[in-house]
């Protein structure tokens, strides 16, 4: 949100920032303004994402966990999964035999 604010001050309008998650419950809570009894314990400061979704600053999408590129940075992956995600980073690696 800080980067969006900075660019708006410079006169650029950015598209909504996509947030991809594999937890359908959190996507529902963020997108649905109705508060249920199970979510009463969530502190008001964590509802900021609801405001951002409502204002069109972010877009929230579901992506299955086994297809989530962020897993590369947050989980210990086996070599096959690591190499699969690594090729989607848009970076050319010197030891990559498939790009030669």
C-alpha atoms as an extended CHARMM CRD file, in Angstrom:
* protein
*
       100  EXT
         1         1  UNK       CA              0.0000000000        0.0000000000        0.0000000000  PROA      1               0.0000000000
         2         2  UNK       CA              2.9530000000        2.2760000000        0.6870000000  PROA      2               0.0000000000
         3         3  UNK       CA              4.2560000000        1.8280000000       -2.8620000000  PROA      3               0.0000000000
         4         4  UNK       CA              0.8050000000        2.5460000000       -4.2990000000  PROA      4               0.0000000000
         5         5  UNK       CA              0.5930000000        5.6930000000       -2.1880000000  PROA      5               0.0000000000
         6         6  UNK       CA              4.0240000000        6.8100000000       -3.3660000000  PROA      6               0.0000000000
         7         7  UNK       CA              3.1710000000        6.3240000000       -7.0350000000  PROA      7               0.0000000000
         8         8  UNK       CA             -0.1540000000        8.1360000000       -6.6230000000  PROA      8               0.0000000000
         9         9  UNK       CA              1.7000000000       11.1300000000       -5.1950000000  PROA      9               0.0000000000
        10        10  UNK       CA              3.9290000000       11.0340000000       -8.2740000000  PROA      10              0.0000000000
        11        11  UNK       CA              0.8630000000       11.0440000000      -10.5270000000  PROA      11              0.0000000000
        12        12  UNK       CA              0.7180000000        7.3710000000      -11.5080000000  PROA      12              0.0000000000
        13        13  UNK       CA             -2.4110000000        5.2840000000      -11.0420000000  PROA      13              0.0000000000
        14        14  UNK       CA             -1.6230000000        1.6350000000      -10.4790000000  PROA      14              0.0000000000
        15        15  UNK       CA             -3.8820000000       -1.3440000000      -11.0260000000  PROA      15              0.0000000000
        16        16  UNK       CA             -5.0450000000       -3.1500000000       -7.8800000000  PROA      16              0.0000000000
        17        17  UNK       CA             -2.2690000000       -5.1960000000       -6.2950000000  PROA      17              0.0000000000
        18        18  UNK       CA             -3.0320000000       -8.9150000000       -6.6470000000  PROA      18              0.0000000000
        19        19  UNK       CA             -2.8190000000      -11.0220000000       -3.4930000000  PROA      19              0.0000000000
        20        20  UNK       CA             -2.8780000000      -14.7640000000       -4.1290000000  PROA      20              0.0000000000
        21        21  UNK       CA             -3.6140000000      -17.0920000000       -1.2490000000  PROA      21              0.0000000000
        22        22  UNK       CA             -4.3740000000      -20.7560000000       -0.7140000000  PROA      22              0.0000000000
        23        23  UNK       CA             -6.6260000000      -20.2470000000        2.3210000000  PROA      23              0.0000000000
        24        24  UNK       CA            -10.2190000000      -19.8470000000        1.1780000000  PROA      24              0.0000000000
        25        25  UNK       CA            -11.3340000000      -18.9240000000        4.6980000000  PROA      25              0.0000000000
        26        26  UNK       CA             -9.0360000000      -15.9120000000        4.8730000000  PROA      26              0.0000000000
        27        27  UNK       CA            -10.0980000000      -14.8110000000        1.3830000000  PROA      27              0.0000000000
        28        28  UNK       CA            -13.7480000000      -15.0290000000        2.4320000000  PROA      28              0.0000000000
        29        29  UNK       CA            -13.1710000000      -13.1010000000        5.6740000000  PROA      29              0.0000000000
        30        30  UNK       CA            -11.2700000000      -10.3950000000        3.8070000000  PROA      30              0.0000000000
        31        31  UNK       CA            -13.8500000000      -10.0790000000        1.0490000000  PROA      31              0.0000000000
        32        32  UNK       CA            -16.9990000000      -10.4170000000        3.1630000000  PROA      32              0.0000000000
        33        33  UNK       CA            -17.8690000000       -7.4610000000        5.4090000000  PROA      33              0.0000000000
        34        34  UNK       CA            -20.2120000000       -9.5550000000        7.5870000000  PROA      34              0.0000000000
        35        35  UNK       CA            -18.6850000000      -10.4370000000       10.9350000000  PROA      35              0.0000000000
        36        36  UNK       CA            -19.5290000000      -13.8910000000       12.2020000000  PROA      36              0.0000000000
        37        37  UNK       CA            -19.2340000000      -15.1000000000       15.7750000000  PROA      37              0.0000000000
        38        38  UNK       CA            -16.1040000000      -17.1210000000       14.9130000000  PROA      38              0.0000000000
        39        39  UNK       CA            -14.2690000000      -13.9740000000       13.7650000000  PROA      39              0.0000000000
        40        40  UNK       CA            -15.1280000000      -11.6690000000       16.6840000000  PROA      40              0.0000000000
        41        41  UNK       CA            -11.7350000000      -12.3130000000       18.2650000000  PROA      41              0.0000000000
        42        42  UNK       CA             -9.8840000000      -10.7540000000       15.3150000000  PROA      42              0.0000000000
        43        43  UNK       CA             -8.5460000000       -7.3480000000       16.3400000000  PROA      43              0.0000000000
        44        44  UNK       CA             -9.8330000000       -4.3700000000       14.3540000000  PROA      44              0.0000000000
        45        45  UNK       CA             -6.3370000000       -3.5210000000       13.1150000000  PROA      45              0.0000000000
        46        46  UNK       CA             -6.3500000000       -6.7070000000       11.0430000000  PROA      46              0.0000000000
        47        47  UNK       CA             -9.4510000000       -5.6180000000        9.1250000000  PROA      47              0.0000000000
        48        48  UNK       CA             -7.4040000000       -3.1310000000        7.1100000000  PROA      48              0.0000000000
        49        49  UNK       CA             -7.3120000000       -5.5990000000        4.2210000000  PROA      49              0.0000000000
        50        50  UNK       CA            -11.1250000000       -5.3760000000        4.0290000000  PROA      50              0.0000000000
        51        51  UNK       CA            -10.8470000000       -1.6280000000        3.4690000000  PROA      51              0.0000000000
        52        52  UNK       CA             -8.2100000000       -2.1430000000        0.7850000000  PROA      52              0.0000000000
        53        53  UNK       CA            -10.3830000000       -4.7010000000       -1.0370000000  PROA      53              0.0000000000
        54        54  UNK       CA            -13.4560000000       -2.4600000000       -0.7660000000  PROA      54              0.0000000000
        55        55  UNK       CA            -11.5140000000        0.5640000000       -2.0490000000  PROA      55              0.0000000000
        56        56  UNK       CA            -10.1490000000       -1.4340000000       -5.0060000000  PROA      56              0.0000000000
        57        57  UNK       CA             -6.5200000000       -1.1400000000       -3.9000000000  PROA      57              0.0000000000
        58        58  UNK       CA             -5.9900000000       -4.9130000000       -3.8230000000  PROA      58              0.0000000000
        59        59  UNK       CA             -7.5700000000       -7.9330000000       -5.4960000000  PROA      59              0.0000000000
        60        60  UNK       CA             -7.5980000000      -11.2590000000       -3.6810000000  PROA      60              0.0000000000
        61        61  UNK       CA             -7.3910000000      -14.5090000000       -5.6560000000  PROA      61              0.0000000000
        62        62  UNK       CA             -7.3820000000      -18.1700000000       -4.7080000000  PROA      62              0.0000000000
        63        63  UNK       CA             -4.4730000000      -20.2670000000       -5.9150000000  PROA      63              0.0000000000
        64        64  UNK       CA             -4.0240000000      -23.9150000000       -4.8830000000  PROA      64              0.0000000000
        65        65  UNK       CA             -1.1310000000      -24.4680000000       -2.4870000000  PROA      65              0.0000000000
        66        66  UNK       CA              0.7750000000      -26.7510000000       -4.8420000000  PROA      66              0.0000000000
        67        67  UNK       CA              0.7510000000      -24.0200000000       -7.5130000000  PROA      67              0.0000000000
        68        68  UNK       CA              1.6530000000      -21.0910000000       -5.2580000000  PROA      68              0.0000000000
        69        69  UNK       CA              5.0050000000      -19.5790000000       -6.2550000000  PROA      69              0.0000000000
        70        70  UNK       CA              5.3930000000      -18.0960000000       -2.7660000000  PROA      70              0.0000000000
        71        71  UNK       CA              5.8860000000      -21.6300000000       -1.4200000000  PROA      71              0.0000000000
        72        72  UNK       CA              9.4070000000      -21.3970000000       -2.7610000000  PROA      72              0.0000000000
        73        73  UNK       CA             10.1530000000      -18.7000000000       -0.2060000000  PROA      73              0.0000000000
        74        74  UNK       CA              8.1100000000      -19.9980000000        2.7210000000  PROA      74              0.0000000000
        75        75  UNK       CA              8.4960000000      -23.7910000000        2.7380000000  PROA      75              0.0000000000
        76        76  UNK       CA             11.1540000000      -26.4430000000        2.4400000000  PROA      76              0.0000000000
        77        77  UNK       CA             10.6300000000      -27.9530000000       -0.9960000000  PROA      77              0.0000000000
        78        78  UNK       CA             12.0610000000      -31.0030000000       -2.6620000000  PROA      78              0.0000000000
        79        79  UNK       CA             14.3460000000      -30.5380000000       -5.6500000000  PROA      79              0.0000000000
        80        80  UNK       CA             11.6120000000      -31.1660000000       -8.2470000000  PROA      80              0.0000000000
        81        81  UNK       CA              9.2030000000      -28.6050000000       -6.7730000000  PROA      81              0.0000000000
        82        82  UNK       CA             12.0180000000      -26.1170000000       -6.1930000000  PROA      82              0.0000000000
        83        83  UNK       CA             13.1640000000      -26.2920000000       -9.8340000000  PROA      83              0.0000000000
        84        84  UNK       CA              9.5450000000      -26.0730000000      -11.0240000000  PROA      84              0.0000000000
        85        85  UNK       CA              8.9280000000      -22.8470000000       -9.0960000000  PROA      85              0.0000000000
        86        86  UNK       CA             12.3820000000      -21.4270000000       -9.8420000000  PROA      86              0.0000000000
        87        87  UNK       CA             11.7730000000      -21.3620000000      -13.5900000000  PROA      87              0.0000000000
        88        88  UNK       CA              8.7500000000      -19.0880000000      -13.0220000000  PROA      88              0.0000000000
        89        89  UNK       CA             10.7850000000      -16.3540000000      -11.3180000000  PROA      89              0.0000000000
        90        90  UNK       CA             11.8330000000      -14.7270000000      -14.5910000000  PROA      90              0.0000000000
        91        91  UNK       CA             15.5170000000      -14.9530000000      -13.7000000000  PROA      91              0.0000000000
        92        92  UNK       CA             18.1360000000      -16.6990000000      -15.8030000000  PROA      92              0.0000000000
        93        93  UNK       CA             20.4280000000      -18.9460000000      -13.7570000000  PROA      93              0.0000000000
        94        94  UNK       CA             23.9140000000      -19.8890000000      -14.9430000000  PROA      94              0.0000000000
        95        95  UNK       CA             23.5800000000      -23.4920000000      -13.7960000000  PROA      95              0.0000000000
        96        96  UNK       CA             20.2360000000      -23.9610000000      -15.5930000000  PROA      96              0.0000000000
        97        97  UNK       CA             20.7720000000      -26.5840000000      -18.3210000000  PROA      97              0.0000000000
        98        98  UNK       CA             17.2770000000      -26.1470000000      -19.8000000000  PROA      98              0.0000000000
        99        99  UNK       CA             17.9540000000      -22.5670000000      -20.9890000000  PROA      99              0.0000000000
       100       100  UNK       CA             21.1540000000      -23.4820000000      -22.8450000000  PROA      100             0.0000000000
